[in-house]
Amino acid sequence: MLNCRDVGTNATEFLSGALPWRINLQVVWHLLRCGNCRLAVIQILTLLRALGRRQPKPPTDAQIQAWMEALDHDHSQHPPHSH
């Protein structure tokens, strides 16, 4: 029988239908009995649905420049190892 931690670990796979049928059945059984896990899975489902509807925005030139500067700074602080 699955505990709350097991259900949390398997929640996204459960929601995507990727679990083997036996584990899926154990998750369903646990969710029928545990309101806290049921609420957590509902929250994850809500988040996944919201993210699925969101159109990603391409990064701005300023964001790309900031990332490049951060990478340059990191490389100057930590030069690559020579083999």
Long-range contacts (C-beta under 8 A, 24 or more apart in sequence): 1-26, 1-29, 1-30, 2-26, 2-27, 2-29, 2-30, 3-30, 4-30, 4-34, 4-36, 4-37, 6-30, 7-31, 7-34, 7-37, 7-40, 7-41, 8-37, 8-40, 11-40, 11-41, 11-44, 12-44, 12-48, 14-41, 15-41, 15-44, 15-45, 15-48
